[in-house]
């Protein structure tokens, strides 16, 4: 819900279901971070579904699904963790899409409601830096897989071929992201259904040509099993949906205003849930046969007869994911206050990501280490998301005055920096780190080690941050009310 606007307020979107611009092909996206006007919100719920489905039909989900088998869980236990964890993680992700749809505002600007105009710059900076790095990581991750599949059809080339593949993927995703939301929507809308068909064929081949061990039993002790379950839940269970939250409203803000909140929720949550669970389950099934989590081995051993379709699917994965990274990176930079056209910021992000990729291609050991760090430092997302969610649903009760997100100054309710939110984020990150069991020693907290290497970082960070922020807001509002009452008494 958007509260009524006073006379002279900045122009923002307001519910007007009968007016929206019909889709007119692929056009250049000239929007920045201003609210999207009703007549420019022409994205359907199905198109939103394809955006999030495309972002998650990626080889990394095969690997993460196989992680449960590698950790010692049975196939059944792995599938239960993946399904249940993603049910909750994707549901939370869906709520953030609903907020973006209701306000027509991008995700980092929505964070200003809790953190203040300048206070929200810190999460936006983190998001901008991480999206650039993820573009390089996601492209690098699939290179070995692409080369392995190319080898199946007799194409070999070593480093030279690797550079050509990397450049092809990088250029393709940069062009789409430069063009903006409408190009991204069209790419996902028309290519993802094809990749889904390929995945259906791959799944049928995998299940009919592999002797999947459904009767396997975990040999882990009770404590070791709990450890494995928490680590898997963080990697590809509830943690997976949470990692996409900083992107959510960037795309749902374009959805037609006459589409119900329920449809927005199910199209976004479903678009995240179905491919994630599907690919993770497929990876777990294949790993139960060979016990191998290496993506190249899984693909070449199982799908060698589908080399060309599989190659297209693999190359589609990073492009469909990274165009969201590049686009959201530019919005995060604009949310900080950088006054540069969106496409120029996207181009800059692409150049930085290309540099990161070039380093990775030439330094594999460093790339593996950096990838481990990237996975670990996602620890900031759960406390940040908990604060934003608490602010919108519990503090503001779904009533948000959009112009407040753009009008900085002490004279506004927003102020410039909300100390309570930043403090809550800080202790939330500390709590999350204390119960995180990352892949690098520095990201293995004392509580995680004390409780036999369990990883409940997402839960610890979210609970501490949410409770701290709610209490600080109640105290702040009580103080403001008391001051206002004293002023009234003094004026009599």
C-alpha positions in Angstrom: 0.0 0.0 0.0 1.2 3.5 -0.8 -0.1 6.3 1.5 -1.9 9.3 0.0 0.4 12.1 -1.3 0.0 15.7 -0.4 -0.2 18.5 -2.9 3.1 19.2 -4.6 4.6 15.8 -3.7 7.0 14.3 -6.3 5.3 12.3 -9.0 5.2 8.6 -8.1 3.2 5.6 -9.1 -0.3 5.2 -7.7 -2.7 2.4 -8.2 -4.4 2.8 -11.6 -5.2 -0.7 -12.9 -6.8 0.5 -16.1 -3.7 2.2 -17.5 -0.5 0.5 -18.6 1.5 0.7 -21.8 1.1 -2.3 -24.0 4.4 -4.2 -24.7 5.9 -2.7 -27.9 8.7 -5.1 -28.6 12.2 -4.7 -27.1 12.9 -1.1 -26.3 15.8 0.7 -24.5 15.3 1.0 -20.8 15.7 4.6 -19.8 14.6 4.1 -16.2 16.9 4.8 -13.3 15.8 4.4 -9.7 12.7 6.7 -9.8 9.4 4.8 -9.2 8.1 3.3 -12.4 4.9 5.0 -13.7 1.8 2.9 -14.0 1.6 3.3 -17.8 5.2 2.0 -18.1 4.6 -1.1 -16.0 3.8 -3.7 -18.6 5.4 -6.9 -17.3 3.1 -9.9 -16.8 3.3 -12.3 -14.0 4.4 -15.0 -16.4 7.3 -12.8 -17.6 8.4 -12.3 -14.0 8.2 -16.1 -13.6 10.5 -16.7 -16.6 13.0 -14.0 -15.3 13.5 -15.9 -12.0 13.4 -19.3 -13.6 16.1 -18.3 -16.1 18.3 -17.0 -13.4 18.3 -20.4 -11.6 18.6 -22.9 -14.4 22.3 -22.9 -13.8 25.0 -25.6 -13.5 25.8 -24.4 -10.0 22.6 -25.9 -8.7 23.6 -29.3 -9.9 26.8 -29.0 -7.8 25.0 -27.7 -4.7 22.4 -30.5 -5.0 25.2 -33.0 -5.1 26.6 -31.5 -1.9 24.2 -33.4 0.3 25.5 -36.7 -1.0 29.1 -35.5 -0.6 28.4 -34.5 3.0 27.2 -38.0 3.8 23.4 -37.6 3.7 21.2 -40.1 1.9 19.4 -39.2 -1.3 16.1 -39.0 0.5 17.5 -36.8 3.3 19.1 -34.5 0.7 15.9 -34.1 -1.3 13.9 -33.3 1.9 16.3 -30.6 2.9 16.3 -29.1 -0.6 12.5 -29.0 -0.9 11.7 -27.8 2.6 14.5 -25.3 2.8 13.6 -23.8 -0.6 9.9 -23.6 0.3 10.7 -21.2 3.1 13.5 -19.3 1.4 11.5 -18.7 -1.8 8.5 -17.7 0.1 10.5 -14.9 1.8 11.9 -14.0 -1.6 8.3 -13.7 -2.9 7.4 -11.3 -0.2 10.1 -8.9 -1.3 8.8 -9.1 -4.9 5.3 -8.1 -3.6 6.8 -5.0 -1.9 8.5 -4.0 -5.1 5.3 -4.5 -7.1 3.3 -2.4 -4.6 5.7 0.5 -4.5 7.2 0.3 -8.0 10.6 1.0 -6.4 13.9 -0.9 -6.8 15.3 -2.9 -3.9 18.1 -0.8 -2.6 16.0 2.4 -2.6 13.3 0.4 -0.6 16.0 -0.1 2.0 16.0 3.6 2.6 12.7 3.2 4.5 14.6 1.4 7.3 18.1 2.8 7.0 17.6 6.4 5.8 18.7 8.0 2.6 22.4 7.9 3.4 22.3 5.0 5.7 21.1 2.8 2.9 24.2 3.6 0.9 26.2 1.0 2.8 24.1 -2.0 1.8 23.9 -0.6 -1.7 27.7 -0.4 -1.9 28.1 -4.0 -0.8 25.4 -5.1 -3.3 27.1 -3.2 -6.1 30.5 -4.7 -5.4 29.3 -8.2 -5.0 27.2 -8.2 -8.2 30.3 -7.2 -10.2 32.3 -9.9 -8.6 29.5 -12.5 -9.1 29.5 -11.8 -12.9 33.2 -12.8 -13.1 32.7 -15.8 -10.8 29.6 -17.1 -12.6 31.3 -16.9 -16.0 34.5 -18.5 -14.8 32.6 -21.4 -13.0 31.2 -22.7 -16.3 34.3 -22.5 -18.4 35.7 -25.9 -17.6 32.2 -27.4 -18.1 31.9 -25.8 -21.5 35.4 -27.0 -22.5 34.5 -30.5 -21.3 31.4 -30.6 -23.5 33.2 -29.1 -26.5 35.7 -31.9 -26.1 32.9 -34.4 -26.5 32.3 -33.1 -30.0 36.0 -33.0 -30.9 36.7 -29.3 -30.3 39.9 -28.6 -28.3 41.8 -25.4 -27.9 43.3 -25.0 -24.4 43.6 -21.4 -23.1 42.8 -19.8 -26.4 39.4 -21.6 -26.6 38.7 -20.7 -23.0 39.3 -17.0 -23.7 37.0 -17.2 -26.8 34.2 -18.8 -24.8 34.6 -16.4 -21.9 34.5 -13.4 -24.2 31.5 -14.7 -26.0 29.5 -15.1 -22.8 30.7 -11.8 -21.4 29.8 -9.8 -24.5 26.4 -11.4 -24.8 25.4 -10.7 -21.2 26.8 -7.2 -21.3 24.8 -6.2 -24.4 21.5 -7.4 -22.8 22.2 -5.7 -19.5 23.1 -2.4 -21.3 19.8 -2.4 -23.1 18.0 -2.9 -19.7 15.0 -4.5 -18.3 13.0 -4.9 -21.5 15.8 -6.8 -23.2 16.3 -8.9 -20.1 12.6 -9.7 -20.0 12.5 -10.7 -23.7 15.6 -12.8 -23.4 14.3 -14.8 -20.5 10.8 -15.0 -21.9 11.9 -16.6 -25.2 14.9 -18.6 -24.3 14.0 -20.1 -20.9 11.1 -22.2 -22.2 13.6 -23.8 -24.6 16.1 -24.5 -21.8 13.3 -26.0 -19.8 12.6 -28.5 -22.6 16.3 -29.4 -22.7 16.3 -29.9 -19.0 13.2 -32.2 -19.2 15.0 -34.4 -21.8 18.2 -34.4 -19.6 16.2 -35.4 -16.6 14.5 -38.2 -18.4 17.9 -39.5 -19.7 19.4 -39.2 -16.2 16.6 -41.1 -14.5 16.3 -43.8 -17.1 20.0 -44.4 -17.8 21.4 -44.2 -14.3 20.9 -46.6 -11.4 19.9 -44.1 -8.8 20.4 -45.4 -5.3 17.1 -44.6 -3.7 17.7 -47.1 -0.9 20.9 -45.5 0.3 21.2 -44.8 4.0 23.3 -42.2 5.7 26.2 -43.6 7.7 26.6 -40.4 9.7 26.0 -40.1 13.4 23.1 -38.0 14.7 25.3 -35.0 15.4 27.2 -35.3 12.1 23.9 -35.6 10.3 22.6 -32.4 11.9 25.8 -30.6 10.9 25.4 -31.8 7.3 21.7 -30.8 7.2 22.4 -27.2 8.4 25.2 -26.8 5.9 23.1 -28.0 3.0 20.2 -25.9 4.1 22.4 -22.8 4.0 23.9 -23.6 0.6 20.9 -24.7 -1.4 18.0 -24.8 1.0 16.6 -21.7 2.6 19.8 -19.8 2.1 19.5 -19.9 -1.7 16.2 -17.9 -1.8 17.6 -15.4 0.7 20.7 -14.6 -1.5 18.4 -13.3 -4.3 16.5 -10.9 -2.1 18.6 -7.8 -2.9 17.5 -8.2 -6.5 13.8 -8.9 -6.0 12.1 -5.5 -6.4 14.4 -4.4 -9.3 12.2 -6.5 -11.5 8.8 -6.8 -9.8 8.5 -3.0 -9.9 7.8 -3.4 -13.7 4.8 -5.8 -13.2 1.5 -4.4 -14.2 -0.3 -2.6 -11.3 -3.6 -4.5 -12.0 -2.0 -7.8 -11.3 -2.8 -9.1 -7.8 -0.2 -9.4 -5.0 -0.9 -13.2 -4.9 0.0 -13.7 -8.5 3.2 -11.6 -8.1 4.1 -13.7 -5.0 3.5 -17.1 -6.7 5.2 -16.2 -10.0 8.3 -15.0 -8.3 8.5 -17.6 -5.5 7.6 -20.3 -8.0 10.1 -19.1 -10.6 12.8 -19.4 -7.9 11.6 -22.6 -6.3 10.9 -24.9 -9.3 14.2 -24.7 -11.2 16.3 -24.6 -8.0 14.7 -27.7 -6.5 14.6 -29.5 -9.9 18.3 -29.0 -10.7 19.4 -29.6 -7.1 17.4 -32.8 -7.0 18.9 -33.9 -10.4 22.4 -33.2 -9.1 21.7 -35.2 -6.0 20.4 -38.1 -8.0 23.4 -38.2 -10.3 25.8 -37.9 -7.3 24.1 -40.8 -5.6 25.2 -42.9 -8.5 28.8 -41.9 -8.8 29.5 -40.0 -5.6 31.1 -37.3 -7.6 30.1 -33.6 -7.3 32.3 -32.3 -10.1 30.0 -30.7 -12.6 32.2 -31.6 -15.6 32.1 -35.3 -14.6 28.4 -35.3 -13.9 27.5 -33.8 -17.3 30.0 -35.6 -19.5 29.3 -39.0 -17.9 25.5 -38.6 -18.0 24.7 -36.4 -21.0 27.4 -37.1 -23.5 24.8 -38.0 -26.1 23.3 -34.5 -25.8 26.5 -32.5 -26.2 25.1 -29.7 -28.3 21.8 -29.0 -26.4 23.7 -29.3 -23.1 26.4 -26.9 -24.3 23.7 -24.3 -25.1 22.1 -24.9 -21.7 25.4 -24.4 -19.9 26.2 -21.2 -21.8 22.7 -19.9 -21.2 23.0 -20.3 -17.5 25.6 -17.6 -16.7 24.1 -15.2 -19.2 20.6 -15.5 -17.8 22.0 -15.0 -14.3 24.6 -12.3 -15.0 22.3 -10.0 -16.9 20.4 -9.6 -13.6 23.7 -9.0 -11.8 24.8 -6.3 -14.2 21.5 -4.5 -14.3 21.0 -4.6 -10.5 24.6 -3.4 -10.0 23.8 -0.2 -11.9 20.7 0.3 -9.8 22.7 -0.2 -6.6 25.2 2.5 -7.8 22.4 4.9 -8.6 20.9 4.2 -5.2 24.1 5.3 -3.5 23.7 8.7 -5.2 26.0 8.4 -8.2 24.5 10.6 -11.0 25.4 8.8 -14.1 23.1 7.2 -16.7 22.2 3.6 -15.9 23.7 2.2 -19.1 27.1 3.8 -18.4 27.2 2.3 -14.9 26.3 -1.1 -16.5 29.1 -0.7 -18.9 31.5 0.1 -16.1 30.3 -3.0 -14.1 30.9 -5.1 -17.2 34.5 -3.8 -17.6 35.2 -4.6 -13.9 33.6 -8.0 -14.2 35.7 -8.7 -17.3 38.8 -7.8 -15.4 37.8 -10.1 -12.5 37.2 -12.9 -15.1 40.6 -12.3 -16.7 42.3 -12.7 -13.3 40.4 -15.9 -12.6 41.3 -17.4 -16.0 45.0 -16.8 -15.3 45.0 -17.7 -11.7 42.8 -20.8 -11.0 43.9 -21.2 -7.4 43.1 -17.6 -6.6 39.7 -18.0 -8.3 38.8 -21.0 -6.1 39.8 -19.1 -3.0 37.9 -16.0 -4.1 34.8 -18.1 -4.8 34.9 -19.4 -1.3 35.1 -15.9 0.1 32.2 -14.7 -2.0 30.0 -17.5 -0.7 30.9 -16.7 2.9 30.4 -13.0 2.8 26.8 -13.4 1.8 26.3 -13.4 5.6 25.1 -9.8 5.4 22.0 -10.5 3.5 19.8 -12.3 6.1 20.1 -9.5 8.8 19.6 -6.8 6.1 16.6 -8.5 4.7 15.2 -9.1 8.2 15.4 -5.4 9.0 13.7 -4.3 5.7 11.0 -6.9 6.1 10.4 -6.0 9.8 10.2 -2.3 8.9 7.6 -2.8 6.1 5.3 -5.4 7.7 5.6 -4.8 11.4 6.7 -1.2 11.9 4.9 0.5 8.9 2.2 -2.1 8.6 2.5 -2.0 4.8 1.9 1.7 4.6 4.9 3.4 2.9 5.0 7.0 1.6 7.2 6.6 -1.5 8.4 10.3 -1.8 10.0 9.9 1.6 12.5 7.5 0.0 13.8 10.3 -2.2 13.5 13.4 0.0 16.5 13.4 2.3 17.0 15.8 5.2 16.4 16.0 8.9 13.1 17.6 8.2 11.6 14.4 6.9 10.6 11.3 8.8 13.3 9.5 6.9 16.2 11.7 8.0 19.6 10.9 6.4 21.0 8.0 8.6 19.0 5.7 10.8 21.4 4.7 13.5 19.1 2.1 15.0 19.0 0.2 11.6 22.7 0.4 11.1 23.4 -0.8 14.6 20.9 -3.7 14.2 22.6 -4.6 10.9 26.0 -4.6 12.6 25.0 -6.9 15.4 23.0 -9.1 13.0 26.1 -9.6 10.9 28.1 -10.4 14.0 25.5 -12.9 15.1 25.4 -14.5 11.6 29.2 -14.8 11.5 29.3 -16.3 14.9 27.1 -19.2 13.7 28.5 -19.5 10.2 30.6 -22.4 9.1 32.0 -21.1 5.8 34.6 -22.7 3.5 37.4 -20.5 4.7 38.6 -20.5 8.4 38.0 -16.8 8.9 34.3 -17.4 8.2 33.9 -20.1 10.8 32.3 -18.5 13.8 32.7 -19.6 17.5 29.1 -20.8 17.8 29.4 -22.8 14.7 32.5 -24.6 15.9 31.0 -25.0 19.4 28.0 -26.7 18.0 29.9 -29.2 15.9 30.3 -27.1 12.7 26.6 -26.4 12.2 25.7 -23.4 10.1 22.6 -21.4 11.2 24.1 -18.1 10.1 20.9 -17.1 8.2 18.7 -17.7 11.3 21.0 -16.1 13.9 21.6 -13.0 11.8 17.9 -12.5 10.9 16.5 -13.0 14.4 19.1 -10.7 16.1 18.8 -8.0 13.5 15.0 -8.1 13.4 14.5 -8.0 17.2 17.1 -5.2 17.6 15.5 -3.1 14.9 12.0 -3.6 16.1 12.9 -2.6 19.7 15.0 0.4 18.5 12.1 1.6 16.4 9.6 1.3 19.2 11.8 3.3 21.4 12.5 5.9 18.8 8.8 6.4 18.0 8.0 6.6 21.7 10.6 9.3 22.1 9.3 11.2 19.1 5.8 11.0 20.4 6.9 12.2 23.9 8.8 15.2 22.4 5.8 16.1 20.3 3.5 16.0 23.3 5.9 18.2 25.3 5.9 20.7 22.5 2.1 20.8 22.5 2.0 21.3 26.2 4.7 24.0 26.0 2.8 25.9 23.4 -0.4 26.3 25.5 
